[in-house]
């Protein structure tokens, strides 16, 4: 008799084992596939992590090389690190620091990449802003500085804000930030930058404050002793005793560079003008065999001191043709000697590599001096056309035209320059300056209005606009009130008091007008010989209105009338 039941049991068991095996096999395949997917998905991040880690290690090695002064080797390491990880923070920051240290133009691009990384710090953004300002890109720097100022600004940020305001022509704002920086932390850097701003002032008290700061730095702040002495050497208000003192202190640094030596030569020229020939001879003998950069500095210095013959004997025409800066120095010397035919001959050389806007400017000047107005106009037009897309080239053309007494051309160049927002204030100041003394009070007023709109908190801009309005007899009461408030806030500013005096004259109050020239208590007497012609015209008109005709005539004798606008001339004309 058979027993089928155990066979059935075995078959069922076999099927279960087979199904179980298939499931295990499927599970293994699924696990393998999942593992493969994980490897594929994770391989890229893992690979990037490995590269980023290696890049950071190489950047650390580069940092050590840079600290040891092995800059070439450091640069190669940073380059290798960036090839591994182009957006790696350690490599980017190290390379940016090295490029900054070496003065390389790529520093800006590197800092831009640094500040875009998530690890960018407050100090990184400060460095980026500083590089932008140094490279003449204030418009981009403004956005970075604005963000920095939103947090609690430190001394460096305030200093950057001052530099930005100064670059845009807003000196009042620059001084405000510079004083805040010193108040925040009176370190030598902040004080030195404040002194630089004060030294540029037309106000005697502010220049005196600058000298006080610089003397203190020269005597007590070791890293800033030499820069402070150099700034003092350039100061216009030093006494002979102070010049001797600066010269003595500078000589202890044993100048090995031409700019130091020429600065000391300037001091000796001021102290001993009768020894000028000997001082020039010594300077030329010391540096005429130097490198190209020394020759450029020496030639420019000699041109400033009106020594064109010495410039022409420094280097040959062949050598000048090999360097544009030497060539420009030679052109300046030839222009000073009125040797326009030689300039014409030089400028037709097809091998010249000077920028076309520069070449055309010199060609225009040569044509102008040789009484060829049509040719001059043609070349000026070419110069402006070649410079039109570049703000710095336009600044050159405008300045060169102004120095060449081509005021109309300079005004056109300034008009083009005003289209660049970061150069607008500079352009409007140039327009206003050129319009003074010409038949152009309306042009001056238009420029002053634009300056005032660009810098609404700038008291200088407000005062100038009020002065021009008062000259024109426009809104006399309102503009006199503007001047009065400015005098109340800045009683030591003679320019503001002159504007107020003109306002009171327009209001037929000669007594109050005259009172403006007394100044605050303890103020030094006004040296009228060193004041602008327009201020003297207002003062003379005030004296005459107060029945002091003799004193008015003495002042009028010192005024070159052709420097005055028609409205200013009307102030001092006999009624």
C-alpha positions in Angstrom: 0.0 0.0 0.0 1.5 3.4 -1.1 1.9 6.6 1.1 1.5 9.7 -1.2 1.3 12.2 1.6 5.0 12.5 2.4 5.7 13.0 -1.3 3.3 15.8 -1.5 4.9 17.4 1.6 8.3 17.1 0.0 7.1 18.7 -3.2 5.5 21.6 -1.3 8.7 22.0 0.7 10.7 22.0 -2.5 8.5 24.7 -4.0 8.8 26.8 -0.9 12.5 26.5 -1.0 12.6 27.4 -4.7 10.3 30.5 -4.1 12.4 31.5 -1.1 15.6 31.2 -3.2 14.1 33.2 -6.0 13.1 35.9 -3.5 16.6 35.9 -2.0 18.1 36.2 -5.4 15.7 39.0 -6.3 16.5 40.7 -3.0 20.2 40.4 -3.7 19.7 41.9 -7.2 17.6 44.7 -5.8 20.3 45.4 -3.1 22.9 45.4 -5.8 21.0 47.7 -8.1 20.2 50.0 -5.1 23.9 50.0 -4.2 24.8 50.8 -7.7 22.3 53.7 -7.8 23.7 55.0 -4.6 27.2 54.9 -5.9 26.2 56.6 -9.1 24.2 59.3 -7.2 26.9 59.8 -4.5 30.0 59.5 -6.7 29.9 63.1 -7.9 29.5 64.8 -4.4 32.1 62.4 -3.1 34.5 63.2 -6.0 33.9 66.9 -5.4 34.5 66.6 -1.7 37.8 64.8 -2.3 38.8 67.5 -4.8 37.8 70.3 -2.4 39.7 68.7 0.4 42.8 68.4 -1.7 42.4 71.9 -3.0 42.2 73.3 0.6 45.3 71.3 1.5 47.2 72.8 -1.5 45.9 76.3 -0.6 47.2 75.9 3.0 50.6 75.0 1.6 50.4 78.1 -0.6 49.6 80.2 2.4 52.7 79.0 4.1 54.8 79.8 1.1 53.3 83.3 0.8 54.1 84.0 4.5 57.7 82.8 3.9 58.0 85.3 1.0 58.1 82.6 -1.7 55.5 84.3 -3.8 56.2 82.6 -7.2 55.9 79.2 -5.6 52.8 80.3 -3.7 51.2 81.5 -6.9 51.8 78.2 -8.6 50.2 76.3 -5.7 47.1 78.6 -5.7 46.8 78.0 -9.4 46.9 74.2 -8.8 44.3 74.5 -6.0 41.9 76.5 -8.1 42.2 74.0 -11.0 41.0 71.3 -8.6 38.2 73.5 -7.1 37.6 76.8 -8.9 35.1 78.0 -6.3 37.0 76.8 -3.2 37.0 79.5 -0.6 40.6 78.8 0.8 42.2 78.9 -2.6 40.2 81.9 -3.8 40.9 84.0 -0.7 44.6 83.0 -0.7 45.0 83.9 -4.4 43.1 87.2 -3.9 45.4 88.1 -1.0 48.5 87.3 -3.1 47.2 89.2 -6.1 46.5 92.2 -3.9 49.9 92.0 -2.4 51.5 91.9 -5.8 49.2 94.6 -7.2 47.9 92.3 -9.9 44.8 93.5 -11.9 43.1 90.1 -11.4 42.8 90.8 -7.6 39.3 92.4 -8.2 38.0 89.3 -10.0 39.3 87.0 -7.3 37.8 89.1 -4.5 34.5 89.2 -6.4 34.5 85.4 -6.4 35.5 85.3 -2.7 32.5 87.4 -1.6 30.1 85.2 -3.6 31.0 82.2 -1.6 28.9 81.2 1.4 32.0 81.5 3.6 32.7 85.1 2.7 33.4 87.3 5.8 32.8 91.0 6.6 36.6 91.6 6.1 36.4 89.9 2.7 33.8 92.4 1.6 35.9 95.3 2.9 38.9 94.0 0.9 36.7 93.8 -2.2 35.5 97.4 -1.7 39.0 98.6 -1.2 40.2 96.9 -4.4 37.3 98.4 -6.4 38.2 101.9 -5.1 41.9 101.5 -5.9 41.0 100.4 -9.4 38.8 103.4 -10.0 35.5 101.6 -9.9 33.6 103.6 -7.3 30.1 102.8 -8.7 30.5 99.1 -7.9 32.3 99.8 -4.7 29.3 102.0 -3.5 27.0 99.0 -3.4 29.4 97.0 -1.3 30.1 99.9 1.0 26.4 100.6 1.5 25.9 97.0 2.6 28.9 97.3 5.0 27.5 100.5 6.5 24.2 98.7 7.3 25.9 96.7 10.0 27.8 98.3 12.8 30.6 100.0 10.8 34.1 99.8 12.0 37.0 102.2 11.4 37.9 100.6 8.1 34.4 100.7 6.7 34.1 104.4 7.6 37.4 105.0 5.9 36.2 103.2 2.8 33.1 105.4 2.8 35.2 108.5 3.1 37.4 107.3 0.1 34.3 106.7 -2.0 32.8 110.1 -1.2 36.1 111.8 -2.0 36.3 109.9 -5.3 32.9 111.3 -6.3 33.8 114.8 -5.4 31.7 115.0 -2.2 34.4 116.3 0.0 32.0 117.3 2.8 30.7 113.7 3.1 34.2 112.4 2.9 35.3 114.6 5.8 32.3 113.5 7.8 33.1 109.8 7.4 36.8 110.4 8.0 36.1 112.2 11.3 33.7 109.4 12.3 36.5 106.8 11.6 39.0 108.7 13.8 36.3 109.0 16.5 35.7 105.3 16.3 39.3 104.4 16.6 42.0 107.1 16.4 44.6 104.8 14.8 47.4 106.2 12.6 45.7 105.0 9.3 42.4 106.8 10.0 44.2 110.0 11.2 46.4 110.0 8.2 43.5 109.8 5.8 41.7 112.6 7.7 44.8 114.7 7.4 44.9 114.1 3.6 41.4 115.4 3.3 41.9 118.4 5.5 45.1 119.3 3.6 43.1 119.6 0.3 40.8 122.2 1.9 40.7 125.8 0.9 40.0 126.6 4.5 43.0 127.9 6.4 41.9 126.3 9.7 41.4 122.9 8.2 44.8 123.0 6.6 46.3 123.9 9.9 44.5 121.0 11.5 46.0 118.7 8.8 49.5 119.9 9.6 49.0 119.3 13.3 47.9 115.7 12.7 50.8 115.1 10.3 53.4 116.5 12.6 52.1 114.3 15.4 52.3 111.3 13.1 55.7 112.2 11.8 57.1 112.3 15.3 55.2 109.5 17.0 53.7 107.0 14.6 56.5 104.8 13.3 54.8 103.2 10.3 53.5 106.6 9.2 56.5 108.8 9.9 57.7 108.9 6.3 54.3 109.3 4.6 53.4 112.1 7.1 56.7 113.9 6.3 56.1 113.5 2.6 52.6 115.0 3.0 54.1 117.9 5.0 56.7 118.5 2.4 53.9 119.1 -0.1 51.9 121.4 2.2 51.7 125.0 0.9 51.5 126.7 4.2 54.8 125.6 5.8 57.2 128.2 7.2 60.9 128.1 6.3 61.6 126.7 9.7 59.1 123.9 9.2 60.5 123.2 5.7 64.0 122.9 7.2 62.7 120.6 9.9 60.9 118.4 7.3 64.1 118.3 5.1 66.2 117.3 8.1 63.8 114.5 9.2 63.4 113.2 5.6 67.2 113.1 5.1 67.4 110.5 7.9 65.6 108.0 5.8 68.5 108.1 3.3 66.3 108.3 0.2 67.1 105.6 -2.3 64.2 106.3 -4.6 63.8 109.2 -7.1 60.5 110.4 -5.7 62.0 110.9 -2.3 65.0 112.7 -3.7 62.8 115.0 -5.9 60.6 115.8 -2.9 63.7 116.9 -1.0 64.8 118.9 -4.0 61.4 120.7 -4.0 62.0 121.7 -0.4 65.5 123.0 -1.2 64.1 125.0 -4.1 61.6 126.7 -1.8 64.2 127.4 0.8 66.9 128.5 -1.6 65.4 129.8 -4.9 68.7 131.4 -5.9 70.3 128.0 -6.0 67.8 126.6 -8.4 70.3 125.9 -11.2 72.6 124.0 -8.9 69.7 122.0 -7.5 68.4 121.1 -11.0 71.9 120.1 -12.1 72.4 117.9 -9.1 69.1 116.1 -9.6 69.8 115.5 -13.3 73.3 114.2 -12.6 72.0 111.8 -9.9 69.2 110.3 -11.9 69.7 110.7 -15.6 71.4 107.3 -15.9 68.5 105.5 -14.1 65.9 103.2 -15.5 62.9 104.2 -17.6 60.7 104.8 -14.6 63.3 107.1 -13.0 63.6 109.1 -16.3 59.8 109.4 -16.5 59.6 110.8 -12.9 62.6 113.1 -13.5 61.2 114.4 -16.8 57.8 115.2 -15.3 59.4 117.0 -12.4 61.5 119.1 -14.7 58.5 120.0 -16.8 56.6 121.0 -13.7 59.5 123.3 -12.8 59.5 124.7 -16.4 62.8 123.2 -17.4 61.9 121.8 -20.9 65.5 122.1 -22.3 66.7 119.8 -19.6 64.0 117.3 -20.4 65.0 117.2 -24.1 68.6 116.6 -23.2 67.7 113.7 -20.8 67.0 111.1 -23.5 67.0 110.8 -27.3 64.0 110.8 -29.6 64.8 107.1 -30.3 64.5 106.2 -26.7 61.4 108.3 -26.2 59.7 106.4 -29.1 60.1 103.2 -27.1 58.1 104.4 -24.2 54.8 106.4 -24.3 55.4 108.1 -21.0 58.8 109.4 -22.1 57.2 110.5 -25.4 54.5 112.4 -23.6 57.2 114.1 -21.4 59.1 115.1 -24.6 55.9 116.4 -26.2 55.2 118.5 -23.1 58.7 120.0 -23.2 58.4 120.8 -26.9 55.1 122.5 -26.3 56.5 124.6 -23.5 59.2 125.7 -26.0 56.5 126.4 -28.6 58.3 124.1 -31.1 55.1 123.1 -32.9 56.7 122.2 -36.1 58.8 119.5 -34.4 55.6 118.3 -32.6 53.9 118.0 -36.0 56.8 116.0 -37.4 56.9 113.7 -34.4 53.1 113.1 -34.5 53.0 111.9 -38.1 55.3 108.9 -37.2 53.3 105.8 -38.1 55.0 103.8 -35.4 53.6 105.8 -32.5 51.5 103.7 -30.1 49.9 106.5 -28.2 46.2 106.3 -27.6 44.4 108.0 -30.6 42.6 110.4 -28.2 46.0 111.6 -26.9 47.5 111.9 -30.3 44.5 113.9 -31.6 44.7 116.2 -28.6 48.3 117.0 -29.3 47.6 117.5 -33.0 44.7 119.8 -32.1 47.0 121.9 -29.8 49.7 122.1 -32.4 47.2 123.3 -35.1 45.7 125.7 -32.6 49.1 127.2 -31.8 49.9 127.6 -35.5 46.7 129.5 -36.2 45.0 126.7 -38.0 41.6 126.8 -36.3 39.8 124.6 -38.7 42.5 121.8 -38.4 42.4 122.3 -34.6 38.6 121.9 -34.5 38.8 118.8 -36.6 41.5 117.2 -34.4 39.6 118.1 -31.2 36.5 116.5 -32.6 38.5 113.3 -33.3 39.9 113.4 -29.8 36.5 113.5 -28.2 35.2 110.9 -30.5 38.0 108.5 -29.8 37.6 109.1 -26.0 33.8 108.9 -25.9 33.4 105.4 -24.5 36.1 105.8 -21.8 35.6 108.1 -18.8 39.4 108.4 -18.1 40.2 109.3 -21.7 37.5 111.9 -21.6 39.0 113.3 -18.4 42.4 113.6 -20.2 40.9 115.3 -23.2 38.9 117.7 -21.0 41.9 118.6 -18.9 44.3 118.9 -21.9 41.8 121.2 -23.7 41.3 123.3 -20.6 45.1 123.7 -20.2 45.3 124.5 -23.9 42.8 127.3 -23.5 40.2 125.5 -25.6 37.4 126.1 -23.2 34.6 125.2 -25.6 36.2 121.8 -26.4 36.7 121.1 -22.7 33.1 121.9 -22.0 32.0 119.4 -24.6 34.3 116.7 -23.1 32.9 117.4 -19.7 29.4 117.1 -21.1 30.3 113.6 -22.4 32.0 112.7 -19.1 28.8 113.7 -17.1 27.1 110.7 -18.7 29.2 108.4 -16.5 27.5 108.6 -13.1 30.6 108.0 -11.0 32.4 110.9 -12.9 29.4 113.3 -13.1 30.3 115.4 -10.1 33.9 115.9 -11.5 32.4 116.8 -14.8 29.9 119.3 -13.4 32.7 121.0 -11.3 34.7 121.3 -14.5 31.8 122.8 -16.4 31.2 125.3 -13.6 34.8 126.3 -13.4 35.1 126.8 -17.1 32.0 128.9 -17.3 33.3 131.3 -14.6 34.5 134.5 -16.1 32.9 133.7 -19.5 29.6 134.6 -21.0 28.1 131.7 -19.2 26.4 132.3 -15.9 23.4 130.2 -17.0 25.8 127.3 -17.8 27.5 127.7 -14.4 24.1 127.7 -12.7 23.0 124.6 -14.5 26.2 122.8 -13.5 25.8 124.0 -9.9 22.2 122.8 -9.7 23.3 119.3 -10.9 26.1 119.2 -8.3 23.6 120.2 -5.6 21.3 117.4 -6.7 24.1 114.9 -6.6 25.2 116.0 -3.2 22.2 117.6 -1.4 24.0 117.6 2.0 27.2 119.3 0.6 27.4 122.9 2.0 29.9 123.9 -0.6 27.5 123.0 -3.4 24.6 124.8 -1.6 26.8 127.9 -1.2 28.0 128.0 -4.8 24.4 127.7 -6.1 23.3 130.4 -3.8 26.2 132.7 -4.9 25.4 132.2 -8.6 21.7 132.9 -8.0 22.5 136.0 -6.0 24.8 137.2 -8.8 21.9 136.8 -11.2 19.6 138.5 -8.7 17.4 135.4 -8.6 15.3 134.6 -5.4 17.5 137.1 -3.4 15.8 136.6 0.0 15.7 132.8 -0.2 19.3 132.5 -1.3 20.5 135.1 1.3 18.8 132.9 3.9 20.7 129.9 2.6 24.0 131.8 2.9 23.1 133.1 6.4 22.4 129.6 7.7 25.7 128.3 6.2 27.6 131.1 7.9 25.9 130.3 11.3 26.9 126.7 10.9 30.4 127.3 9.5 31.5 130.8 10.7 35.1 130.2 9.7 34.4 129.6 6.0 35.2 132.8 4.2 33.5 131.6 1.0 30.2 131.3 2.8 30.6 134.7 4.3 31.3 136.2 0.9 28.1 134.7 -0.4 26.2 136.1 2.6 27.8 139.5 2.0 26.6 139.4 -1.6 23.1 138.5 -0.4 23.0 141.5 2.0 24.3 143.8 -0.8 21.4 142.6 -3.0 19.1 143.4 0.0 20.6 146.9 0.2 22.1 146.3 3.7 25.7 147.3 3.3 26.4 147.2 7.1 25.5 143.5 7.4 27.5 142.8 4.2 30.6 144.4 5.7 30.2 142.5 9.0 30.7 139.2 7.1 34.3 140.0 6.6 35.2 140.3 10.2 35.0 136.6 10.8 34.7 134.7 14.1 36.6 135.8 17.2 40.3 135.0 17.0 40.2 134.4 13.2 43.4 135.5 11.4 43.2 138.5 9.1 42.2 137.8 5.5 45.1 137.7 3.1 43.2 139.2 0.1 46.2 138.7 -2.3 45.6 134.9 -2.0 41.8 134.9 -2.5 39.8 134.3 -5.7 39.1 137.4 -7.8 35.4 137.0 -7.4 35.7 137.3 -3.5 37.7 140.4 -3.9 35.1 141.9 -6.3 32.3 141.3 -3.6 34.6 142.8 -0.9 35.4 145.8 -3.0 31.7 146.3 -3.8 30.9 146.0 -0.1 33.6 148.6 0.8 32.2 151.0 -1.8 28.6 150.5 -0.5 29.9 151.5 2.9 31.5 154.7 1.5 35.1 153.4 1.8 35.9 154.2 -1.9 39.7 154.5 -1.4 39.9 151.0 0.2 37.7 149.6 -2.5 40.0 151.0 -5.2 43.0 149.4 -3.6 41.3 146.0 -3.7 40.1 146.6 -7.3 43.7 147.2 -8.4 44.6 143.6 -7.5 41.8 142.1 -9.6 42.4 140.9 -13.2 39.1 142.0 -14.5 39.2 139.5 -17.4 38.9 136.7 -14.8 35.5 138.0 -13.7 32.1 137.2 -15.1 30.1 140.1 -16.5 27.9 140.0 -13.3 31.0 140.2 -11.1 32.5 143.0 -13.2 29.2 144.9 -12.7 29.8 144.8 -9.0 32.9 146.9 -9.1 32.1 149.2 -12.0 31.5 152.8 -11.2 27.8 153.6 -11.0 
